[in-house]
């Protein structure tokens, strides 16, 4: 991602991810569902509850979900209803993930 002009900061668990989001105020957070200490849903909710970080888009990148179009649409809708900006399957290509991230970032401007 650095070669595309993005700085990527990693966190070892959900608590560390939340702390980095609060400290660094990134343009976007990408999280997994299953993480130690705090799962991705809990982390996203804490980001959205904090007035300082509530406008940071949060993507759910997960192995859960069904790639079939109708099932994927349901999973995306469920993720958005929870508060995520977008839902991307780990089986997606890097190009597809980057395209979704770029779309979200351009919409935030």
C-alpha positions as CSV (number, residue, x, y, z in Angstrom):
1,X,0.0,0.0,0.0
2,X,2.9,2.3,0.6
3,X,3.8,2.1,-3.1
4,X,0.3,3.5,-3.8
5,X,0.9,6.5,-1.5
6,X,-0.8,5.2,1.6
7,X,0.9,4.9,5.0
8,X,-0.2,1.8,6.7
9,X,-0.1,1.5,10.5
10,X,-0.7,-1.9,12.1
11,X,-2.0,-2.8,15.5
12,X,-1.6,-6.2,17.2
13,X,-5.2,-6.3,18.7
14,X,-8.4,-4.3,18.9
15,X,-7.4,-2.3,22.0
16,X,-4.2,-1.2,20.3
17,X,-6.1,-0.4,17.1
18,X,-8.5,1.9,19.0
19,X,-5.6,3.6,20.7
20,X,-3.8,4.2,17.4
21,X,-7.0,5.5,15.8
22,X,-7.4,8.0,18.7
23,X,-3.8,9.1,18.6
24,X,-3.1,9.2,14.8
25,X,-6.6,10.2,13.5
26,X,-6.2,8.2,10.3
27,X,-8.2,8.8,7.1
28,X,-9.5,5.3,7.3
29,X,-9.5,2.2,9.6
30,X,-9.6,-1.3,8.3
31,X,-10.4,-4.0,10.9
32,X,-11.1,-7.7,11.1
33,X,-14.0,-9.1,13.1
34,X,-12.0,-11.5,15.2
35,X,-9.1,-9.9,17.1
36,X,-7.7,-10.4,20.6
37,X,-8.7,-8.1,23.5
38,X,-11.4,-6.3,21.5
39,X,-13.2,-7.5,18.3
40,X,-13.6,-5.3,15.3
41,X,-17.3,-4.6,16.0
42,X,-16.5,-3.4,19.5
43,X,-13.5,-1.3,18.2
44,X,-15.7,0.3,15.4
45,X,-18.4,1.2,18.0
46,X,-15.9,2.8,20.3
47,X,-14.5,4.8,17.3
48,X,-18.0,6.0,16.4
49,X,-18.9,6.8,20.0
50,X,-15.9,9.1,20.4
51,X,-16.6,12.7,19.2
52,X,-13.0,13.0,18.1
53,X,-12.9,9.9,15.9
54,X,-16.6,9.4,15.0
55,X,-16.1,10.5,11.4
56,X,-13.3,8.1,10.6
57,X,-14.5,5.6,8.0
58,X,-14.2,2.0,9.3
59,X,-13.9,-0.9,6.8
60,X,-14.6,-4.5,7.9
61,X,-12.2,-6.8,6.2
62,X,-13.2,-10.4,7.0
63,X,-13.0,-14.0,5.9
64,X,-16.6,-14.3,7.1
65,X,-19.3,-13.8,4.6
66,X,-20.5,-15.4,1.4
67,X,-19.1,-14.3,-2.0
68,X,-22.4,-15.1,-3.7
69,X,-23.9,-11.7,-4.9
70,X,-27.2,-11.9,-3.0
71,X,-25.5,-13.1,0.2
72,X,-22.7,-10.5,-0.1
73,X,-25.3,-7.8,-0.5
74,X,-27.0,-9.0,2.8
75,X,-23.6,-9.1,4.6
76,X,-22.8,-5.6,3.3
77,X,-26.1,-4.2,4.5
78,X,-25.7,-5.9,7.9
79,X,-22.2,-4.4,8.2
80,X,-23.4,-0.9,7.3
81,X,-26.3,-1.2,9.7
82,X,-23.8,-1.9,12.4
83,X,-21.9,1.2,11.5
84,X,-19.1,0.1,9.2
85,X,-18.4,2.2,6.1
86,X,-17.9,-0.9,3.9
87,X,-17.5,-4.7,4.0
88,X,-14.7,-6.4,2.1
89,X,-14.0,-10.1,1.9
90,X,-10.4,-11.2,2.4
91,X,-10.8,-13.2,-0.7
92,X,-11.1,-10.0,-2.7
93,X,-8.1,-9.0,-4.8
94,X,-5.8,-6.2,-3.5
95,X,-6.9,-4.1,-6.5
96,X,-10.5,-4.5,-5.5
97,X,-9.8,-3.6,-1.9
98,X,-7.8,-0.6,-2.9
99,X,-10.5,0.6,-5.2
100,X,-13.1,0.4,-2.4
101,X,-10.7,2.3,0.0
102,X,-10.1,5.0,-2.6
103,X,-13.8,5.4,-3.3
104,X,-14.5,5.8,0.5
105,X,-11.7,8.3,0.9
106,X,-12.8,10.4,-2.1
107,X,-16.4,10.5,-0.7
108,X,-15.1,11.7,2.6
109,X,-13.5,14.8,1.1
